[in-house]
Amino acid sequence: MTGTIAPAPQRTRLLGSIYAGNAASVLDRGLRATRSSNWVVMLSGVFEPIFYLLSLGIGLGQFVGTVDVGGGQVSYAAYIAPALLAVSAMNGAVYDSTWNVFFKMKYGRVYEGMLATSLGPLDVAIGEILLALLRGALYAIAFMLVMQALGLNLSWTALLALPAIALIAFGFASLGMGITSYLKTFQQMDWVNFVLLPMFLFSATFYPVTVYPVWLQWVVEALPLWHGVELVRGLTTGVLSWATLGHVAYYLVMVAIGLVFTTRRLRALFLS
């Protein structure tokens, strides 16, 4: 008896060729791969901001004294801790959305396989960005527990720092993945650190931005990390203003731009 085997039914895409509503499968694949391969490397990223806090915030802080925040005085450790919290969220998100994405795109050919199924580029973008967000959030939550143990969360509004760091991670991950799609070699990936290091050092992480000339303050205040630092610092110290909503709006725009940018780039690379 002969016959034909019917092909497996394909999921329909909700937005034409862009989205199938199945980003969860991309996230699940990423979580399984993380558990089986690079969880040790992932864990190591938890300790970097803690070392900075202990050496600079606790050690150097003995000589610095207090710093003005919104008209009040806080210890130097309480000043730099929320900044390091924002940096931790950024680093975790950027690592996953750049190095990991670069390998999957250029060497593993993972996205080509995904997009050969019913998945669309928006599914892949959202799934990978959520994976990077989880990594950034994990780093930041671990660091926030250390802050709590050291008494560096000075207000109940520090609880709102949890969704804030998720937003920061989302912003960096969504933009980082799109930028990575343009890089061709591992040598070009060093440009990522070339950009991150100045942001880390100069975005009011260790001292107020007012120490700079006015023109340089404008440059720093245009950087995404500065908005993240100010947002988290305001929440952990309880110094809130209308500017807090401005920082949130900055990241919401960053997320939207990153999603559109990454989706279009994946579509151009693999579906055109």
Secondary structure in CASP SS format (residue, H / E / C, confidence):
PFRMAT SS
TARGET T0000
AUTHOR 0000-0000-0000
METHOD secondary structure of the structure
MODEL  1
M C 1.00
T C 1.00
G C 1.00
T C 1.00
I C 1.00
A C 1.00
P C 1.00
A C 1.00
P C 1.00
Q C 1.00
R C 1.00
T C 1.00
R C 1.00
L C 1.00
L C 1.00
G C 1.00
S C 1.00
I C 1.00
Y C 1.00
A C 1.00
G C 1.00
N C 1.00
A H 1.00
A H 1.00
S H 1.00
V H 1.00
L H 1.00
D H 1.00
R H 1.00
G H 1.00
L H 1.00
R H 1.00
A H 1.00
T H 1.00
R H 1.00
S H 1.00
S C 1.00
N C 1.00
W H 1.00
V H 1.00
V H 1.00
M H 1.00
L H 1.00
S H 1.00
G C 1.00
V C 1.00
F H 1.00
E H 1.00
P H 1.00
I H 1.00
F H 1.00
Y H 1.00
L H 1.00
L H 1.00
S H 1.00
L H 1.00
G H 1.00
I H 1.00
G H 1.00
L H 1.00
G H 1.00
Q H 1.00
F H 1.00
V H 1.00
G C 1.00
T E 1.00
V E 1.00
D E 1.00
V E 1.00
G C 1.00
G C 1.00
G E 1.00
Q E 1.00
V E 1.00
S E 1.00
Y H 1.00
A H 1.00
A H 1.00
Y H 1.00
I H 1.00
A H 1.00
P H 1.00
A H 1.00
L H 1.00
L H 1.00
A H 1.00
V H 1.00
S H 1.00
A H 1.00
M H 1.00
N H 1.00
G H 1.00
A H 1.00
V H 1.00
Y H 1.00
D H 1.00
S H 1.00
T H 1.00
W H 1.00
N H 1.00
V H 1.00
F H 1.00
F H 1.00
K H 1.00
M H 1.00
K H 1.00
Y C 1.00
G C 1.00
R C 1.00
V H 1.00
Y H 1.00
E H 1.00
G H 1.00
M H 1.00
L H 1.00
A C 1.00
T C 1.00
S C 1.00
L C 1.00
G C 1.00
P H 1.00
L H 1.00
D H 1.00
V H 1.00
A H 1.00
I H 1.00
G H 1.00
E H 1.00
I H 1.00
L H 1.00
L H 1.00
A H 1.00
L H 1.00
L H 1.00
R H 1.00
G H 1.00
A H 1.00
L H 1.00
Y H 1.00
A H 1.00
I H 1.00
A H 1.00
F H 1.00
M H 1.00
L H 1.00
V H 1.00
M H 1.00
Q H 1.00
A H 1.00
L C 1.00
G C 1.00
L C 1.00
N C 1.00
L C 1.00
S C 1.00
W H 1.00
T H 1.00
A H 1.00
L H 1.00
L H 1.00
A H 1.00
L H 1.00
P H 1.00
A H 1.00
I H 1.00
A H 1.00
L H 1.00
I H 1.00
A H 1.00
F H 1.00
G H 1.00
F H 1.00
A H 1.00
S H 1.00
L H 1.00
G H 1.00
M H 1.00
G H 1.00
I H 1.00
T H 1.00
S C 1.00
Y C 1.00
L C 1.00
K C 1.00
T C 1.00
F H 1.00
Q H 1.00
Q H 1.00
M H 1.00
D H 1.00
W H 1.00
V H 1.00
N H 1.00
F H 1.00
V H 1.00
L H 1.00
L H 1.00
P H 1.00
M H 1.00
F H 1.00
L H 1.00
F H 1.00
S C 1.00
A C 1.00
T C 1.00
F C 1.00
Y C 1.00
P C 1.00
V H 1.00
T H 1.00
V H 1.00
Y C 1.00
P C 1.00
V H 1.00
W H 1.00
L H 1.00
Q H 1.00
W H 1.00
V H 1.00
V H 1.00
E H 1.00
A C 1.00
L C 1.00
P H 1.00
L H 1.00
W H 1.00
H H 1.00
G H 1.00
V H 1.00
E H 1.00
L H 1.00
V H 1.00
R H 1.00
G H 1.00
L H 1.00
T H 1.00
T H 1.00
G C 1.00
V C 1.00
L C 1.00
S C 1.00
W H 1.00
A H 1.00
T H 1.00
L H 1.00
G H 1.00
H H 1.00
V H 1.00
A H 1.00
Y H 1.00
Y H 1.00
L H 1.00
V H 1.00
M H 1.00
V H 1.00
A H 1.00
I H 1.00
G H 1.00
L H 1.00
V H 1.00
F H 1.00
T H 1.00
T H 1.00
R H 1.00
R H 1.00
L H 1.00
R H 1.00
A H 1.00
L H 1.00
F H 1.00
L C 1.00
S C 1.00
END
